[in-house]
Amino acid sequence: MRLPPFDRYRRFSQIAAVFVLGMIVGAALYNAIYHMGYNMLWVNNQDLRLEIEQYRKDILTLKKYNNTSTVIREIKVRTEDSKVKDGAAALDPVTAKEVLSKLAGDLEPLRGRSMFDIDSDGKLARLLLDSKIYLAREKEYTVKIRTMLVMEGVLQIWVEISPYKRS
């Protein structure tokens, strides 16, 4: 049995291989760009869902305590940028938002309380929540309360979130 000479098909095989390789690389690049855009959309969606949830709670509280001016009607929790230590990665925004929403849920009993009683309530909140461990995206994080400020019915709390290290 005779085999045809392969020299005739060498150039065609090279061109076909380069074309197929280009298709594979192009598909991988397109897929990476698509997933990057989808990830940005998902993060934005999560942020907006948390904001909507917070606004709904605020609306209910404002309706409930509409006529009283000396109660805490709104709770805003914010993060302070923590110092990145050796070997620790910076906290991503999705995880920070998730931890903040869990912390805001723990602070819900302070809504409707008198602003003049914030001294005892603030100490209680600090004792209960300082160095509390929160689970977010399958990792543990601790929260340190840095500042609590009450002004015009709004309790603002600045916290520092850091990964939990077991001793």
KENUTI-960699 format. One record per atom (N, C-alpha, C): residue number from 1; residue in three letters; chain; atom name; y, z, x. Coordinates in Angstrom, 2 decimals. Layout:
> pavo lolum titi zavex north up east
> NUM ALA A CA Y Z X;
...
This chain:
> pavo lolum titi zavex north up east
> 1 MET A N -1.16 0.00 0.84;
> 1 MET A CA 0.00 0.00 0.00;
> 1 MET A C 1.23 0.00 0.89;
> 2 ARG A N 2.11 -0.90 0.59;
> 2 ARG A CA 3.34 -1.03 1.38;
> 2 ARG A C 4.49 -0.28 0.74;
> 3 LEU A N 5.25 0.38 1.58;
> 3 LEU A CA 6.46 1.07 1.11;
> 3 LEU A C 7.66 0.20 1.41;
> 4 PRO A N 8.60 0.14 0.48;
> 4 PRO A CA 9.81 -0.64 0.77;
> 4 PRO A C 10.65 0.10 1.81;
> 5 PRO A N 11.40 -0.63 2.60;
> 5 PRO A CA 12.25 0.03 3.60;
> 5 PRO A C 13.36 0.86 2.92;
> 6 PHE A N 13.48 2.06 3.38;
> 6 PHE A CA 14.45 2.98 2.78;
> 6 PHE A C 15.87 2.71 3.28;
> 7 ASP A N 16.01 1.92 4.31;
> 7 ASP A CA 17.34 1.63 4.87;
> 7 ASP A C 18.25 0.98 3.84;
> 8 ARG A N 17.67 0.26 2.90;
> 8 ARG A CA 18.47 -0.41 1.88;
> 8 ARG A C 19.15 0.60 0.96;
> 9 TYR A N 18.48 1.71 0.72;
> 9 TYR A CA 18.97 2.67 -0.26;
> 9 TYR A C 19.71 3.87 0.35;
> 10 ARG A N 19.85 3.90 1.66;
> 10 ARG A CA 20.48 5.04 2.32;
> 10 ARG A C 21.92 5.22 1.88;
> 11 ARG A N 22.71 4.16 1.87;
> 11 ARG A CA 24.13 4.24 1.51;
> 11 ARG A C 24.28 4.67 0.05;
> 12 PHE A N 23.47 4.12 -0.84;
> 12 PHE A CA 23.52 4.50 -2.26;
> 12 PHE A C 23.14 5.97 -2.45;
> 13 SER A N 22.15 6.44 -1.72;
> 13 SER A CA 21.72 7.84 -1.82;
> 13 SER A C 22.82 8.79 -1.35;
> 14 GLN A N 23.53 8.41 -0.29;
> 14 GLN A CA 24.62 9.25 0.21;
> 14 GLN A C 25.75 9.33 -0.82;
> 15 ILE A N 26.11 8.19 -1.39;
> 15 ILE A CA 27.20 8.16 -2.38;
> 15 ILE A C 26.79 8.96 -3.62;
> 16 ALA A N 25.56 8.80 -4.07;
> 16 ALA A CA 25.08 9.53 -5.24;
> 16 ALA A C 25.06 11.04 -4.96;
> 17 ALA A N 24.64 11.45 -3.76;
> 17 ALA A CA 24.61 12.87 -3.41;
> 17 ALA A C 26.02 13.46 -3.38;
> 18 VAL A N 26.98 12.74 -2.81;
> 18 VAL A CA 28.36 13.23 -2.77;
> 18 VAL A C 28.92 13.32 -4.19;
> 19 PHE A N 28.59 12.35 -5.04;
> 19 PHE A CA 29.07 12.37 -6.42;
> 19 PHE A C 28.51 13.57 -7.19;
> 20 VAL A N 27.22 13.83 -7.06;
> 20 VAL A CA 26.59 14.96 -7.74;
> 20 VAL A C 27.14 16.28 -7.20;
> 21 LEU A N 27.34 16.37 -5.89;
> 21 LEU A CA 27.91 17.57 -5.29;
> 21 LEU A C 29.33 17.80 -5.80;
> 22 GLY A N 30.11 16.75 -5.93;
> 22 GLY A CA 31.46 16.86 -6.49;
> 22 GLY A C 31.45 17.33 -7.93;
> 23 MET A N 30.48 16.86 -8.71;
> 23 MET A CA 30.36 17.32 -10.09;
> 23 MET A C 30.06 18.81 -10.15;
> 24 ILE A N 29.18 19.27 -9.28;
> 24 ILE A CA 28.81 20.69 -9.28;
> 24 ILE A C 29.99 21.55 -8.86;
> 25 VAL A N 30.68 21.18 -7.80;
> 25 VAL A CA 31.85 21.94 -7.34;
> 25 VAL A C 32.96 21.92 -8.39;
> 26 GLY A N 33.18 20.78 -9.02;
> 26 GLY A CA 34.20 20.67 -10.06;
> 26 GLY A C 33.87 21.55 -11.26;
> 27 ALA A N 32.60 21.57 -11.66;
> 27 ALA A CA 32.20 22.41 -12.79;
> 27 ALA A C 32.37 23.89 -12.45;
> 28 ALA A N 32.03 24.27 -11.23;
> 28 ALA A CA 32.19 25.68 -10.82;
> 28 ALA A C 33.67 26.06 -10.80;
> 29 LEU A N 34.51 25.18 -10.30;
> 29 LEU A CA 35.95 25.45 -10.25;
> 29 LEU A C 36.53 25.55 -11.65;
> 30 TYR A N 36.16 24.63 -12.52;
> 30 TYR A CA 36.64 24.67 -13.90;
> 30 TYR A C 36.19 25.95 -14.59;
> 31 ASN A N 34.95 26.36 -14.38;
> 31 ASN A CA 34.42 27.59 -14.98;
> 31 ASN A C 35.18 28.81 -14.48;
> 32 ALA A N 35.50 28.85 -13.19;
> 32 ALA A CA 36.25 29.98 -12.64;
> 32 ALA A C 37.65 30.06 -13.26;
> 33 ILE A N 38.31 28.92 -13.40;
> 33 ILE A CA 39.65 28.90 -13.99;
> 33 ILE A C 39.59 29.32 -15.46;
> 34 TYR A N 38.58 28.85 -16.18;
> 34 TYR A CA 38.42 29.20 -17.59;
> 34 TYR A C 38.22 30.70 -17.76;
> 35 HIS A N 37.35 31.29 -16.94;
> 35 HIS A CA 37.06 32.72 -17.06;
> 35 HIS A C 38.25 33.57 -16.62;
> 36 MET A N 39.04 33.10 -15.67;
> 36 MET A CA 40.22 33.84 -15.27;
> 36 MET A C 41.22 33.89 -16.42;
> 37 GLY A N 41.42 32.76 -17.08;
> 37 GLY A CA 42.31 32.73 -18.24;
> 37 GLY A C 41.80 33.58 -19.39;
> 38 TYR A N 40.50 33.54 -19.62;
> 38 TYR A CA 39.90 34.34 -20.68;
> 38 TYR A C 40.02 35.83 -20.37;
> 39 ASN A N 39.86 36.20 -19.11;
> 39 ASN A CA 39.99 37.61 -18.72;
> 39 ASN A C 41.42 38.10 -18.94;
> 40 MET A N 42.40 37.28 -18.60;
> 40 MET A CA 43.80 37.67 -18.82;
> 40 MET A C 44.07 37.83 -20.31;
> 41 LEU A N 43.51 36.95 -21.13;
> 41 LEU A CA 43.67 37.04 -22.58;
> 41 LEU A C 43.02 38.32 -23.11;
> 42 TRP A N 41.85 38.67 -22.60;
> 42 TRP A CA 41.14 39.86 -23.04;
> 42 TRP A C 41.92 41.12 -22.68;
> 43 VAL A N 42.46 41.18 -21.47;
> 43 VAL A CA 43.25 42.35 -21.04;
> 43 VAL A C 44.48 42.50 -21.92;
> 44 ASN A N 45.15 41.39 -22.19;
> 44 ASN A CA 46.33 41.42 -23.04;
> 44 ASN A C 45.96 41.88 -24.45;
> 45 ASN A N 44.83 41.42 -24.95;
> 45 ASN A CA 44.36 41.82 -26.27;
> 45 ASN A C 44.08 43.31 -26.32;
> 46 GLN A N 43.46 43.87 -25.29;
> 46 GLN A CA 43.18 45.31 -25.25;
> 46 GLN A C 44.48 46.11 -25.25;
> 47 ASP A N 45.46 45.66 -24.47;
> 47 ASP A CA 46.75 46.35 -24.44;
> 47 ASP A C 47.40 46.35 -25.82;
> 48 LEU A N 47.37 45.20 -26.48;
> 48 LEU A CA 47.99 45.10 -27.80;
> 48 LEU A C 47.26 45.94 -28.83;
> 49 ARG A N 45.93 46.03 -28.75;
> 49 ARG A CA 45.17 46.86 -29.68;
> 49 ARG A C 45.53 48.34 -29.50;
> 50 LEU A N 45.66 48.78 -28.25;
> 50 LEU A CA 46.04 50.17 -28.01;
> 50 LEU A C 47.45 50.46 -28.52;
> 51 GLU A N 48.36 49.51 -28.34;
> 51 GLU A CA 49.72 49.69 -28.83;
> 51 GLU A C 49.74 49.77 -30.36;
> 52 ILE A N 48.96 48.90 -31.01;
> 52 ILE A CA 48.92 48.92 -32.47;
> 52 ILE A C 48.37 50.25 -32.97;
> 53 GLU A N 47.33 50.74 -32.34;
> 53 GLU A CA 46.76 52.03 -32.73;
> 53 GLU A C 47.77 53.15 -32.56;
> 54 GLN A N 48.50 53.13 -31.44;
> 54 GLN A CA 49.53 54.15 -31.20;
> 54 GLN A C 50.64 54.05 -32.24;
> 55 TYR A N 51.06 52.84 -32.57;
> 55 TYR A CA 52.13 52.66 -33.56;
> 55 TYR A C 51.69 53.11 -34.95;
> 56 ARG A N 50.43 52.89 -35.30;
> 56 ARG A CA 49.94 53.35 -36.60;
> 56 ARG A C 49.98 54.87 -36.69;
> 57 LYS A N 49.56 55.53 -35.61;
> 57 LYS A CA 49.60 57.00 -35.59;
> 57 LYS A C 51.05 57.48 -35.68;
> 58 ASP A N 51.94 56.81 -34.97;
> 58 ASP A CA 53.35 57.20 -35.00;
> 58 ASP A C 53.95 57.03 -36.39;
> 59 ILE A N 53.59 55.94 -37.08;
> 59 ILE A CA 54.12 55.70 -38.42;
> 59 ILE A C 53.65 56.78 -39.39;
> 60 LEU A N 52.36 57.14 -39.31;
> 60 LEU A CA 51.85 58.20 -40.18;
> 60 LEU A C 52.55 59.52 -39.92;
> 61 THR A N 52.77 59.84 -38.64;
> 61 THR A CA 53.44 61.09 -38.29;
> 61 THR A C 54.90 61.07 -38.73;
> 62 LEU A N 55.56 59.93 -38.53;
> 62 LEU A CA 56.97 59.85 -38.94;
> 62 LEU A C 57.12 59.97 -40.45;
> 63 LYS A N 56.18 59.40 -41.20;
> 63 LYS A CA 56.23 59.55 -42.66;
> 63 LYS A C 56.00 61.01 -43.07;
> 64 LYS A N 55.09 61.66 -42.37;
> 64 LYS A CA 54.72 63.04 -42.72;
> 64 LYS A C 55.85 64.01 -42.41;
> 65 TYR A N 56.50 63.84 -41.26;
> 65 TYR A CA 57.54 64.77 -40.83;
> 65 TYR A C 58.92 64.11 -40.87;
> 66 ASN A N 59.19 63.38 -41.91;
> 66 ASN A CA 60.44 62.64 -42.03;
> 66 ASN A C 61.65 63.55 -42.17;
> 67 ASN A N 61.51 64.64 -42.88;
> 67 ASN A CA 62.66 65.49 -43.18;
> 67 ASN A C 62.87 66.60 -42.16;
> 68 THR A N 61.95 66.81 -41.26;
> 68 THR A CA 62.12 67.88 -40.28;
> 68 THR A C 62.49 67.27 -38.93;
> 69 SER A N 63.45 67.91 -38.28;
> 69 SER A CA 63.92 67.34 -37.01;
> 69 SER A C 63.47 68.13 -35.79;
> 70 THR A N 62.82 69.26 -36.00;
> 70 THR A CA 62.45 70.10 -34.86;
> 70 THR A C 60.96 70.10 -34.57;
> 71 VAL A N 60.26 69.06 -34.98;
> 71 VAL A CA 58.82 68.98 -34.69;
> 71 VAL A C 58.55 67.78 -33.78;
> 72 ILE A N 57.42 67.86 -33.12;
> 72 ILE A CA 57.01 66.75 -32.26;
> 72 ILE A C 56.42 65.67 -33.17;
> 73 ARG A N 57.11 64.54 -33.24;
> 73 ARG A CA 56.68 63.46 -34.11;
> 73 ARG A C 55.94 62.36 -33.36;
> 74 GLU A N 56.17 62.27 -32.08;
> 74 GLU A CA 55.61 61.17 -31.31;
> 74 GLU A C 55.16 61.69 -29.94;
> 75 ILE A N 54.04 61.20 -29.46;
> 75 ILE A CA 53.53 61.58 -28.15;
> 75 ILE A C 53.36 60.32 -27.32;
> 76 LYS A N 54.02 60.29 -26.18;
> 76 LYS A CA 53.92 59.15 -25.26;
> 76 LYS A C 53.34 59.65 -23.94;
> 77 VAL A N 52.24 59.04 -23.54;
> 77 VAL A CA 51.59 59.41 -22.30;
> 77 VAL A C 51.76 58.24 -21.33;
> 78 ARG A N 52.23 58.56 -20.13;
> 78 ARG A CA 52.48 57.52 -19.12;
> 78 ARG A C 51.79 57.92 -17.81;
> 79 THR A N 51.48 56.91 -17.02;
> 79 THR A CA 50.84 57.19 -15.73;
> 79 THR A C 51.86 57.12 -14.62;
> 80 GLU A N 51.65 57.96 -13.64;
> 80 GLU A CA 52.40 57.87 -12.39;
> 80 GLU A C 51.50 57.16 -11.39;
> 81 ASP A N 52.09 56.39 -10.52;
> 81 ASP A CA 51.29 55.72 -9.50;
> 81 ASP A C 50.79 56.77 -8.52;
> 82 SER A N 49.48 56.88 -8.45;
> 82 SER A CA 48.90 57.85 -7.53;
> 82 SER A C 48.78 57.22 -6.16;
> 83 LYS A N 48.79 58.06 -5.18;
> 83 LYS A CA 48.68 57.57 -3.80;
> 83 LYS A C 47.24 57.15 -3.55;
> 84 VAL A N 47.08 55.92 -3.07;
> 84 VAL A CA 45.73 55.41 -2.83;
> 84 VAL A C 45.23 55.99 -1.52;
> 85 LYS A N 44.11 56.71 -1.61;
> 85 LYS A CA 43.54 57.35 -0.43;
> 85 LYS A C 42.57 56.40 0.25;
> 86 ASP A N 42.11 56.77 1.43;
> 86 ASP A CA 41.19 55.93 2.17;
> 86 ASP A C 39.91 55.71 1.39;
> 87 GLY A N 39.52 54.46 1.27;
> 87 GLY A CA 38.27 54.11 0.59;
> 87 GLY A C 38.38 54.09 -0.92;
> 88 ALA A N 39.52 54.44 -1.49;
> 88 ALA A CA 39.69 54.43 -2.94;
> 88 ALA A C 40.49 53.20 -3.35;
> 89 ALA A N 39.99 52.51 -4.33;
> 89 ALA A CA 40.68 51.33 -4.82;
> 89 ALA A C 41.73 51.75 -5.85;
> 90 ALA A N 42.73 50.90 -6.04;
> 90 ALA A CA 43.76 51.19 -7.03;
> 90 ALA A C 43.16 51.09 -8.43;
> 91 LEU A N 43.72 51.83 -9.36;
> 91 LEU A CA 43.22 51.89 -10.72;
> 91 LEU A C 43.66 50.64 -11.48;
> 92 ASP A N 42.71 49.96 -12.12;
> 92 ASP A CA 43.07 48.75 -12.86;
> 92 ASP A C 43.70 49.14 -14.21;
> 93 PRO A N 44.54 48.27 -14.76;
> 93 PRO A CA 45.30 48.62 -15.97;
> 93 PRO A C 44.42 48.90 -17.18;
> 94 VAL A N 43.31 48.21 -17.31;
> 94 VAL A CA 42.43 48.42 -18.48;
> 94 VAL A C 41.85 49.82 -18.47;
> 95 THR A N 41.41 50.26 -17.30;
> 95 THR A CA 40.85 51.61 -17.18;
> 95 THR A C 41.93 52.65 -17.43;
> 96 ALA A N 43.12 52.43 -16.89;
> 96 ALA A CA 44.22 53.37 -17.10;
> 96 ALA A C 44.56 53.49 -18.58;
> 97 LYS A N 44.60 52.37 -19.29;
> 97 LYS A CA 44.91 52.41 -20.72;
> 97 LYS A C 43.83 53.15 -21.50;
> 98 GLU A N 42.57 52.95 -21.10;
> 98 GLU A CA 41.47 53.62 -21.79;
> 98 GLU A C 41.54 55.13 -21.59;
> 99 VAL A N 41.81 55.55 -20.35;
> 99 VAL A CA 41.93 56.99 -20.07;
> 99 VAL A C 43.14 57.57 -20.81;
> 100 LEU A N 44.25 56.83 -20.84;
> 100 LEU A CA 45.44 57.31 -21.54;
> 100 LEU A C 45.19 57.45 -23.03;
> 101 SER A N 44.43 56.53 -23.62;
> 101 SER A CA 44.15 56.64 -25.05;
> 101 SER A C 43.27 57.85 -25.34;
> 102 LYS A N 42.31 58.13 -24.46;
> 102 LYS A CA 41.48 59.33 -24.65;
> 102 LYS A C 42.30 60.60 -24.49;
> 103 LEU A N 43.21 60.60 -23.52;
> 103 LEU A CA 44.09 61.74 -23.31;
> 103 LEU A C 45.02 61.94 -24.50;
> 104 ALA A N 45.56 60.84 -25.04;
> 104 ALA A CA 46.42 60.95 -26.21;
> 104 ALA A C 45.65 61.51 -27.40;
> 105 GLY A N 44.39 61.16 -27.52;
> 105 GLY A CA 43.55 61.74 -28.58;
> 105 GLY A C 43.38 63.23 -28.42;
> 106 ASP A N 43.27 63.69 -27.17;
> 106 ASP A CA 43.16 65.13 -26.92;
> 106 ASP A C 44.47 65.86 -27.18;
> 107 LEU A N 45.59 65.16 -27.09;
> 107 LEU A CA 46.89 65.77 -27.31;
> 107 LEU A C 47.35 65.72 -28.77;
> 108 GLU A N 46.56 65.11 -29.65;
> 108 GLU A CA 46.93 64.97 -31.06;
> 108 GLU A C 47.27 66.30 -31.75;
> 109 PRO A N 46.60 67.42 -31.43;
> 109 PRO A CA 46.96 68.67 -32.11;
> 109 PRO A C 48.41 69.10 -31.86;
> 110 LEU A N 49.08 68.56 -30.87;
> 110 LEU A CA 50.46 68.93 -30.61;
> 110 LEU A C 51.43 68.24 -31.57;
> 111 ARG A N 50.99 67.18 -32.24;
> 111 ARG A CA 51.86 66.51 -33.23;
> 111 ARG A C 52.13 67.47 -34.38;
> 112 GLY A N 53.38 67.51 -34.81;
> 112 GLY A CA 53.74 68.36 -35.93;
> 112 GLY A C 54.06 69.79 -35.54;
> 113 ARG A N 53.85 70.15 -34.30;
> 113 ARG A CA 54.18 71.49 -33.83;
> 113 ARG A C 55.68 71.57 -33.56;
> 114 SER A N 56.20 72.74 -33.60;
> 114 SER A CA 57.63 72.94 -33.36;
> 114 SER A C 57.97 72.67 -31.90;
> 115 MET A N 59.10 72.03 -31.69;
> 115 MET A CA 59.54 71.75 -30.32;
> 115 MET A C 59.89 73.03 -29.57;
> 116 PHE A N 60.22 74.07 -30.30;
> 116 PHE A CA 60.61 75.32 -29.66;
> 116 PHE A C 59.40 76.12 -29.18;
> 117 ASP A N 58.21 75.77 -29.68;
> 117 ASP A CA 56.98 76.41 -29.23;
> 117 ASP A C 56.29 75.63 -28.12;
> 118 ILE A N 56.97 74.67 -27.55;
> 118 ILE A CA 56.34 73.82 -26.54;
> 118 ILE A C 56.00 74.59 -25.28;
> 119 ASP A N 56.68 75.70 -25.06;
> 119 ASP A CA 56.39 76.50 -23.87;
> 119 ASP A C 54.95 76.98 -23.88;
> 120 SER A N 54.55 77.62 -24.95;
> 120 SER A CA 53.16 78.11 -25.03;
> 120 SER A C 52.19 76.95 -25.22;
> 121 ASP A N 52.58 75.95 -26.03;
> 121 ASP A CA 51.69 74.80 -26.24;
> 121 ASP A C 51.53 73.98 -24.96;
> 122 GLY A N 52.59 73.85 -24.19;
> 122 GLY A CA 52.51 73.09 -22.94;
> 122 GLY A C 51.61 73.77 -21.93;
> 123 LYS A N 51.72 75.09 -21.86;
> 123 LYS A CA 50.83 75.82 -20.95;
> 123 LYS A C 49.38 75.68 -21.37;
> 124 LEU A N 49.14 75.74 -22.69;
> 124 LEU A CA 47.79 75.58 -23.20;
> 124 LEU A C 47.25 74.18 -22.91;
> 125 ALA A N 48.08 73.18 -23.15;
> 125 ALA A CA 47.66 71.80 -22.88;
> 125 ALA A C 47.39 71.60 -21.40;
> 126 ARG A N 48.23 72.17 -20.57;
> 126 ARG A CA 48.03 72.03 -19.13;
> 126 ARG A C 46.74 72.70 -18.68;
> 127 LEU A N 46.45 73.88 -19.23;
> 127 LEU A CA 45.21 74.58 -18.87;
> 127 LEU A C 43.97 73.82 -19.36;
> 128 LEU A N 44.05 73.26 -20.57;
> 128 LEU A CA 42.89 72.57 -21.13;
> 128 LEU A C 42.65 71.20 -20.51;
> 129 LEU A N 43.73 70.49 -20.22;
> 129 LEU A CA 43.57 69.09 -19.83;
> 129 LEU A C 43.73 68.84 -18.34;
> 130 ASP A N 44.27 69.78 -17.59;
> 130 ASP A CA 44.46 69.55 -16.17;
> 130 ASP A C 43.09 69.50 -15.48;
> 131 SER A N 42.87 68.48 -14.73;
> 131 SER A CA 41.61 68.22 -14.01;
> 131 SER A C 40.43 68.00 -14.96;
> 132 LYS A N 40.72 67.58 -16.17;
> 132 LYS A CA 39.64 67.25 -17.10;
> 132 LYS A C 39.05 65.90 -16.70;
> 133 ILE A N 37.75 65.75 -16.90;
> 133 ILE A CA 37.05 64.53 -16.50;
> 133 ILE A C 36.93 63.61 -17.71;
> 134 TYR A N 37.37 62.36 -17.55;
> 134 TYR A CA 37.25 61.35 -18.60;
> 134 TYR A C 36.35 60.24 -18.09;
> 135 LEU A N 35.50 59.73 -18.98;
> 135 LEU A CA 34.60 58.64 -18.65;
> 135 LEU A C 35.20 57.35 -19.19;
> 136 ALA A N 35.46 56.40 -18.29;
> 136 ALA A CA 36.04 55.12 -18.69;
> 136 ALA A C 35.37 54.01 -17.88;
> 137 ARG A N 34.80 53.06 -18.58;
> 137 ARG A CA 34.14 51.91 -17.97;
> 137 ARG A C 33.08 52.35 -16.96;
> 138 GLU A N 32.29 53.32 -17.38;
> 138 GLU A CA 31.14 53.83 -16.63;
> 138 GLU A C 31.52 54.52 -15.31;
> 139 LYS A N 32.76 54.99 -15.21;
> 139 LYS A CA 33.20 55.76 -14.05;
> 139 LYS A C 33.93 57.00 -14.56;
> 140 GLU A N 33.94 58.03 -13.72;
> 140 GLU A CA 34.59 59.28 -14.09;
> 140 GLU A C 35.96 59.38 -13.41;
> 141 TYR A N 36.94 59.84 -14.18;
> 141 TYR A CA 38.31 59.99 -13.68;
> 141 TYR A C 38.84 61.36 -14.07;
> 142 THR A N 39.66 61.93 -13.19;
> 142 THR A CA 40.33 63.19 -13.50;
> 142 THR A C 41.79 62.93 -13.77;
> 143 VAL A N 42.38 63.81 -14.55;
> 143 VAL A CA 43.77 63.67 -14.95;
> 143 VAL A C 44.53 64.92 -14.50;
> 144 LYS A N 45.67 64.70 -13.87;
> 144 LYS A CA 46.56 65.80 -13.52;
> 144 LYS A C 47.87 65.59 -14.25;
> 145 ILE A N 48.28 66.60 -15.01;
> 145 ILE A CA 49.54 66.51 -15.74;
> 145 ILE A C 50.67 66.83 -14.77;
> 146 ARG A N 51.58 65.89 -14.61;
> 146 ARG A CA 52.70 66.09 -13.69;
> 146 ARG A C 53.94 66.62 -14.39;
> 147 THR A N 54.33 66.00 -15.51;
> 147 THR A CA 55.57 66.39 -16.18;
> 147 THR A C 55.38 66.29 -17.69;
> 148 MET A N 55.95 67.28 -18.41;
> 148 MET A CA 55.99 67.24 -19.87;
> 148 MET A C 57.45 67.40 -20.27;
> 149 LEU A N 57.92 66.52 -21.14;
> 149 LEU A CA 59.32 66.54 -21.56;
> 149 LEU A C 59.39 66.29 -23.06;
> 150 VAL A N 60.15 67.15 -23.76;
> 150 VAL A CA 60.35 66.97 -25.19;
> 150 VAL A C 61.82 66.69 -25.43;
> 151 MET A N 62.06 65.58 -26.14;
> 151 MET A CA 63.44 65.23 -26.44;
> 151 MET A C 63.46 64.44 -27.74;
> 152 GLU A N 64.25 64.90 -28.70;
> 152 GLU A CA 64.44 64.24 -29.99;
> 152 GLU A C 63.11 63.96 -30.70;
> 153 GLY A N 62.21 64.92 -30.67;
> 153 GLY A CA 60.95 64.79 -31.38;
> 153 GLY A C 59.89 63.97 -30.67;
> 154 VAL A N 60.16 63.58 -29.44;
> 154 VAL A CA 59.20 62.78 -28.67;
> 154 VAL A C 58.72 63.60 -27.48;
> 155 LEU A N 57.42 63.82 -27.41;
> 155 LEU A CA 56.80 64.50 -26.27;
> 155 LEU A C 56.35 63.43 -25.28;
> 156 GLN A N 56.95 63.44 -24.11;
> 156 GLN A CA 56.57 62.48 -23.08;
> 156 GLN A C 55.84 63.22 -21.98;
> 157 ILE A N 54.68 62.67 -21.59;
> 157 ILE A CA 53.85 63.30 -20.58;
> 157 ILE A C 53.54 62.28 -19.51;
> 158 TRP A N 53.80 62.65 -18.26;
> 158 TRP A CA 53.45 61.82 -17.11;
> 158 TRP A C 52.23 62.42 -16.44;
> 159 VAL A N 51.21 61.60 -16.25;
> 159 VAL A CA 49.97 62.06 -15.66;
> 159 VAL A C 49.60 61.21 -14.45;
> 160 GLU A N 48.77 61.78 -13.61;
> 160 GLU A CA 48.23 61.05 -12.47;
> 160 GLU A C 46.72 60.95 -12.67;
> 161 ILE A N 46.20 59.75 -12.63;
> 161 ILE A CA 44.77 59.50 -12.84;
> 161 ILE A C 44.15 59.15 -11.50;
> 162 SER A N 43.06 59.84 -11.18;
> 162 SER A CA 42.37 59.55 -9.91;
> 162 SER A C 40.86 59.58 -10.16;
> 163 PRO A N 40.11 58.83 -9.36;
> 163 PRO A CA 38.63 58.87 -9.51;
> 163 PRO A C 38.10 60.27 -9.20;
> 164 TYR A N 37.10 60.67 -9.97;
> 164 TYR A CA 36.51 62.00 -9.81;
> 164 TYR A C 35.56 62.00 -8.63;
> 165 LYS A N 35.72 63.00 -7.77;
> 165 LYS A CA 34.82 63.15 -6.62;
> 165 LYS A C 34.05 64.43 -6.77;
> 166 ARG A N 32.75 64.32 -6.78;
> 166 ARG A CA 31.91 65.51 -6.91;
> 166 ARG A C 31.92 66.31 -5.62;
> 167 SER A N 31.96 67.61 -5.79;
> 167 SER A CA 32.00 68.48 -4.61;
> 167 SER A C 30.62 68.84 -4.15;
